[in-house]
Structure formats: structure tokens, C-alpha cells
Amino acid sequence: MRPAHPTERSVGIEYYVSDGDGTGGRLRAQDDHFRVREREQFATEPVDASPDAYPELVVRVTLTGWDTNDFAAALSDSVGISRERVSWAGTKDKRAVTTQLFSIRDVEPADLPTLSNADIEVVGRAGRSLTFGDLAGNEFEIVVSDPDDPTAANSVRDALVDFGGAQSTPADADSVPSDSTTVGVPNFFGQQRFGSYRPITHEVGLAILRGDWEGAVMAYLGNPHEAEPASTREAREFLLETRDWDEALDRYPGHLRYERSLLHVLTESDGDPDETTFREALGRFPSNLQRLFVHAAQSYAFNLMLSERLDRGLPFDRPVAGDVVCFTDTDAPDGLVVPDPDRTQRVTDRRVDSVTRHCDRGRAFVTAPLVGTDTDLADGEQGEIERAVLQELSLEPDDFDLPDPYRSSGTRRAILVRTDLSIRSEPLTLSFALPSGAYATVVLREFLKTDPVSLG
């Protein structure tokens, strides 16, 4: 292992599991250097099925340089329908070529528009709209531009084969292999979960869970980051020093609309907001963003647990006594291994060997908690880790018993993600698939070993 980049350590990612130097380089030099294709679990009927019984028209769309939300808005505007009638399973970034399903309610194929850089293929009809739960995973094909040492991918690949519990295969040290090999990485939450440029969402969430509404607001308004423009940093620093809400509102740039929304509420408090006012200010955020704060706090605790397990030298590919494992989703698409957190089992001393065999065959995964009201912590050394992290963060499961949208019952998440990874040279290209919820950056970070902001 080697220490992670300082930016990653701020979100609980303490290590790379591969010791060797990375390839260096950059991602997304052009849109077609980052290709993503969704794998969905969603049944459709033929397109000529009754629109009354199957009102959702399902299309597969390949987008180049489109943000998913922007495309949905352009599609609905072109057809002349409400944006709420367009649904999808996973939101994709703009700087990429992405292929995914959309469902459109009460629209006929002939109504579909022609949009620039959007290839729309009619798939069929469905009785309901797509939701996030329909996303099983994603396939990636990613080009690394201007790598310092593309052959460094060899040693990284071999280290990840060993970490994932698969048999390493010899590689020619002078070339990048083209074969596909099963590798494993810690299933960290990537930098995007916390804010790529200003990773503070977990700090807001932790304050909310502790009932510190003022702290939550100030975590969002303050925390200037070096990646921000000087005027933005100066506005945040001014607010932290003065608590002059009115003057701060004048100083915060117009594009910081969420910060300005908070400040508008605080300016109405005659200069002396109380906890109720701070809570009201956060309530002005969209509910999905409020929910994201708590999810980010859960993710931060999860990352810390994985880092501590690494530090203690405990395995990720097999259990020790006290671990809680989950089993694979038997309904997942062919070729994609998806852990099912609803099918769990606690590993006793007597069961370690038998569960290890399931893990070796890719049928079971060791888990750690995304803590919530219903969380039962592990036993043994993993249980010690989970309790120590929660104590360090001054958290306990009951803290998540909050009104919606902050409440969370919690779940468990696999600590290891395995994938069949292929590496090609000229240009250096990595191809792999991941289950829903796993981050491509947790694979890419091991290979490039660069500032995580450049991986977003």
C-alpha cells in the first residue's frame, strides 16, 4: 500500500492498494475518450403494444457531450411535453459518450425529435417509468491521454489481481497487456460523492446528524477551496470572519445560487439567526440535495471503515469471524456481478471456511455498513472498526432517526468490487464494468495516481 492523495484523504480514502507508481496522464481529453454504457434490469414490450396498458415509450439514446438532465429538458421541449414525463435510471456526465435508456410517457415514436449529437433508438414500451433501481451497472471504455508511463499499468494490474483474490498472470514488463483479467479494488465512494472541487457535503451531513444546524450551514457557506476563484474564496473568508449576512450576500457571486439562497434566509433574521433559522435555511435546498448531505456522511464513515480495515491488514476478498457478508443478485444481467445488500449473513467462526469458498467464486461479498437507524454492526475485528469510526465521528444509528428527507434506515455495501479489466495500448485504454453504485474513479485512481479532481 501507499498513502493516498491528500485530497482523497480528506474524504476518508487513506491508501492506494497498489504500491507501484501510476501511469499519470489525464482523462476526458475529448468526449469519446470516456464511454459509458448502462446495463439495466428493465423489461419492455414490443413497440406496437397497447399504449393504454404500456404508456411509457422506451428508447436507447447515445449522447455525445450531453448532460443527462440537459438532454431530458431538450427532449421534452422539442416534443412539447412536461420534463416530468421523461425518466431514466442513471445520471451521466456531459464530457463523455453515454448510452442509456429513457422512458417517455404518452409519446409515440413519430413524435421523437432529431437532436444534435443524440442517437435515439426505439426499444419498446413499458407499463411504468424507469427509476434508479433499474440500473444494474455500467460498462466503461476510458482512454488515458498523455500518460507519463503507460507500462506502469502492468504492475498496478497485477497488484489489483492479487488484492481481488484472483490468480495473477505474468506480464511482459515492456508492454501493456491486452488480455482481460479479474482485478479487485476497495469499493470506496469516489471524490464526486463529496464534491470534486470542494469536498464538503459530508461535513454538512455530519453537522445535521449531530443536530448542529448552524454548523451545517456554515460548512456549506464557508470552507473556501484553492480551486475556487479568488473572489469566491474572499467572500467565504469574509463571512467566516464577520457573520455579516447582508454584506456577504452582496459579495457572493451570482452563480453560487445555493449559497445565496441560504444567505437570503439568514438576512431576514435581523443579524441574529437561531437554530430554527439555520434549519429553515437548509430546508430551502431541493429535497434530493438535503438527502445527499446525509448520504455523504454515511459514505465518509464507510470510507474510513475501509481505510482502517486496510490499515489493520484484514482481507477484502474473504471474511474473518464477525464479518457480515451479502450474496449476489441472481437477477443481474449476464456478465455483471451485483451484490445484493438485502441478502446478508453474519460469519461465525464455524462458517468462515464455507463463506470464503462463496467469496472465492464471486457469490458472496464482505460488507461494511452505510449506517442508519436499522444498522446492526458487525462482530469481531470488523465490528471494532465500525464502532471506533462511529465513536470518532460522534455518531450512532439513532442519530439518523430524523424527519424526511434526512432520515435513513441504512444498508450494507460490499467492501470489494471486482471487475474483468482489459488494458490496451496506443492509446492506453481501460475497459471494465461495475455494478450500480460503484465508482469508475476507484479503479482509475489506482492506475493514474493523480489528483482525484482530474479524474472527475
HUPE-V47528 format. One record per residue. PHI is phi in degrees with one decimal (* if undefined). D_LAST is the distance of its C-alpha to the last C-alpha in Angstrom with 2 decimals. Layout:
PHI;D_LAST, PHI;D_LAST
This chain:
*;23.06, -145.1;21.59, -60.7;20.07, -75.2;16.35, -61.7;14.49, -54.0;15.96, -63.3;12.86, -70.2;12.54, -64.3;16.29, -70.6;16.19, -116.4;14.84, 91.9;17.36, -95.4;15.77, -96.4;18.55, -141.9;18.61, -93.4;17.54, -87.8;20.21, -97.5;20.60, -79.6;22.66, -69.0;22.26, -64.1;20.24, -87.9;17.05, -76.5;16.82, 68.8;14.65, 101.7;13.25, -141.6;10.15, -110.9;8.21, 61.1;8.87, -59.0;11.99, -148.0;13.46, -56.7;12.99, -78.0;15.09, -87.0;13.09, -137.4;10.85, -106.9;13.56, -132.3;13.71, -126.8;17.18, -73.3;18.18, -115.7;21.10, -108.0;23.17, -111.6;26.36, -149.7;28.17, -86.8;31.71, -128.1;33.02, -101.9;36.51, -57.9;37.74, -65.2;37.11, -89.3;40.85, -65.0;40.93, -60.7;42.42, -63.4;40.15, -67.6;42.12, -83.3;41.14, -130.1;37.66, -74.8;36.47, -94.0;32.78, -83.2;32.08, -105.9;29.22, -128.2;27.31, -104.9;24.64, -121.7;22.41, -105.7;20.29, -112.8;18.15, -119.6;16.81, 71.8;14.70, -114.8;15.49, -77.2;13.87, -57.7;15.91, -63.0;17.64, -65.2;18.55, -64.5;20.01, -59.6;21.99, -67.0;23.39, -65.5;24.37, -62.7;25.93, -64.2;27.93, -63.9;29.08, -66.7;30.26, -81.9;32.17, 83.3;33.48, -125.5;32.47, -68.6;30.75, -57.5;26.99, -67.4;27.87, -89.3;29.37, -111.0;26.08, -132.0;24.19, -154.9;21.46, -94.5;20.16, -142.4;16.35, -87.0;14.05, -115.7;11.66, -75.6;9.11, -74.1;11.02, -83.7;9.68, -170.2;11.13, -108.2;14.60, -124.0;15.12, -125.5;18.45, -157.2;19.58, -87.6;22.76, -128.9;23.91, -115.6;27.23, -129.3;29.31, -81.4;32.43, 58.3;35.80, -131.6;34.76, -98.8;36.47, -53.7;34.99, -66.1;37.01, -80.5;35.22, -67.8;31.81, -86.3;30.78, -102.3;29.51, -118.9;26.17, -61.9;24.50, 59.1;21.80, -138.6;22.51, -100.2;24.62, -107.9;26.35, -118.9;28.42, -74.1;30.80, -101.6;30.74, 164.4;33.39, -126.8;34.22, -145.4;33.59, -85.4;35.40, -145.5;32.36, -81.8;28.94, -67.3;25.70, -133.8;24.03, -58.9;21.01, -64.9;23.49, -82.4;24.02, -84.9;20.63, -88.1;21.39, 175.5;18.23, -139.3;16.02, -101.4;16.62, -122.0;13.99, -134.7;14.87, -127.6;12.32, -94.3;13.62, -98.0;12.92, -90.0;14.31, 52.4;16.70, -68.1;16.73, -70.4;19.18, -148.4;20.84, -62.2;20.05, -71.2;22.97, -63.5;21.33, -60.2;19.71, -59.7;23.28, -67.6;23.68, -64.3;20.31, -56.5;21.19, -65.8;24.62, -64.7;23.57, -75.1;21.40, -62.3;24.41, -63.2;26.58, -63.3;24.34, -78.2;24.16, 88.2;27.93, -96.0;28.40, -80.7;30.75, -69.8;29.25, -114.0;30.47, -60.2;31.48, -130.7;29.37, -71.2;30.59, -63.8;29.26, -99.4;29.45, -147.8;27.33, -91.3;24.24, -68.9;25.65, -106.7;25.26, -79.8;26.38, -95.2;24.50, -134.5;24.63, -78.0;23.93, -120.7;21.53, -137.8;20.57, -137.3;17.95, -59.4;18.12, -82.9;16.72, -62.2;14.71, -80.1;12.73, -72.1;9.09, -56.4;7.78, -59.9;6.81, -61.3;10.54, -111.0;11.71, 105.1;9.87, -63.1;6.84, -90.8;9.36, -137.4;12.49, -74.5;12.58, -131.0;15.98, -61.7;16.21, -70.2;17.85, -67.3;20.27, -62.7;21.34, -63.3;21.85, -62.3;23.86, -63.7;26.06, -60.0;26.73, -65.3;27.77, -88.6;30.09, 75.4;31.64, -98.8;30.58, -68.8;29.77, -64.2;30.17, -59.7;27.77, -64.9;25.16, -64.1;25.64, -69.2;25.64, -63.0;22.45, -78.4;20.77, -76.0;22.84, -88.7;22.87, 53.2;20.40, -61.2;19.76, -125.1;16.73, -61.4;16.96, -77.8;13.91, -83.4;15.98, -59.9;18.87, -58.2;22.16, -64.1;23.86, -69.3;21.43, -59.8;21.74, -65.2;25.49, -65.6;25.80, -65.3;24.20, -63.7;26.41, -60.1;29.42, -64.0;29.02, -62.1;28.72, -81.6;31.87, -113.2;34.00, 54.0;33.07, -90.3;34.42, -64.2;32.78, -65.7;34.53, -66.0;33.73, -62.6;30.10, -60.2;29.89, -70.2;31.17, -87.7;28.68, -70.8;25.38, -58.8;23.87, -61.5;24.26, -74.5;20.60, -87.3;20.29, -68.3;22.14, -70.2;21.54, -61.2;22.72, -66.6;25.63, -63.4;26.52, -60.8;26.96, -64.6;28.99, -58.8;31.24, -66.1;32.37, -68.9;32.97, -68.8;35.03, -86.5;37.43, -101.3;38.41, 58.3;40.81, 80.4;38.68, -138.5;39.01, -69.5;36.61, -102.9;37.30, -59.9;35.19, -63.6;36.01, -66.2;34.68, -62.3;31.38, -67.1;31.05, -63.0;32.02, -61.6;29.37, -63.1;26.58, -67.8;28.37, -77.4;27.59, -71.4;23.96, -57.8;23.36, -60.7;24.25, -67.2;20.92, -74.2;19.28, -59.5;22.24, -65.5;21.76, -61.3;18.07, -59.6;19.34, -68.5;21.60, -61.1;19.17, -66.3;16.81, -64.1;19.99, -60.2;20.82, -66.0;17.46, -63.3;17.93, -61.3;21.44, -60.8;20.41, -60.1;18.06, -63.2;21.01, -63.4;23.37, -66.5;21.52, -64.1;21.34, -69.8;25.04, -64.4;25.92, -61.5;24.42, -61.2;26.35, -83.5;29.51, 75.0;29.18, -79.0;29.45, -72.3;28.44, -104.4;25.53, -89.4;27.01, -152.8;30.35, -88.1;31.95, -116.2;34.22, -56.5;36.94, 101.8;35.75, -63.9;32.37, -113.0;31.56, -109.8;30.37, -119.5;29.33, -107.1;30.26, -76.0;28.59, -78.8;28.56, -71.7;31.45, -96.6;30.47, -66.1;27.07, -59.8;26.86, -56.9;28.23, 84.1;26.03, -127.4;23.56, -91.8;24.35, -120.4;23.54, -66.0;24.74, -112.3;26.97, -68.5;26.91, -85.6;30.15, -115.6;32.08, -120.5;32.34, -150.9;34.99, -83.7;35.80, -94.5;36.63, -89.0;40.04, -54.6;41.59, -72.5;43.52, -101.3;40.53, -57.0;38.17, -64.7;39.42, -68.5;39.42, -70.2;35.94, -57.4;34.69, -63.0;36.07, -63.4;34.10, -65.4;30.85, -60.0;31.78, -89.5;32.22, 74.7;28.91, -101.3;30.86, -147.5;29.89, -139.0;27.09, -68.0;27.41, -125.0;25.80, -132.8;25.04, -87.0;25.35, -94.2;23.19, -66.1;26.11, -154.7;28.12, -60.7;31.77, -98.8;32.68, -72.3;31.09, -107.0;33.45, -72.7;32.25, -69.0;32.81, -102.6;35.88, 61.8;36.36, -69.4;33.92, -64.0;30.82, -62.3;32.65, -60.6;33.22, -62.5;29.52, -61.5;28.73, -67.7;31.57, -65.5;30.77, -65.2;27.18, -64.0;28.53, -64.9;31.29, -60.4;28.99, -92.0;27.07, 56.2;30.45, -124.3;29.56, -148.6;31.61, -53.0;31.37, -64.3;33.77, -64.2;31.43, -87.7;29.45, -85.2;32.68, -120.8;31.77, -63.0;32.41, -59.6;29.90, -94.1;27.05, -85.7;26.52, -67.5;28.56, -146.4;27.13, -84.4;29.27, 83.2;26.61, -160.9;26.12, -121.4;25.39, -137.5;22.40, -59.7;22.59, -88.7;21.62, -124.1;21.10, -119.5;19.20, -103.8;20.89, -155.0;20.06, -82.2;21.91, -110.4;19.76, -114.3;20.89, -120.3;20.21, -120.0;21.52, -108.7;22.09, 51.9;22.54, -86.7;19.73, -62.7;18.00, -133.7;16.71, -110.1;15.68, -125.6;16.90, -165.8;17.04, -129.2;17.36, -133.8;16.46, -70.0;18.34, -55.3;17.20, 94.1;15.43, -89.2;14.02, -104.2;10.36, -59.8;9.51, -65.5;7.43, -72.6;10.93, -83.2;12.45, -63.8;10.27, -60.5;10.43, -65.6;14.16, -82.9;14.44, -87.4;12.58, 51.7;13.26, -122.0;11.35, -55.1;9.85, -61.7;6.98, -60.3;5.65, -75.0;5.65, -90.6;3.81, -68.2;0.00
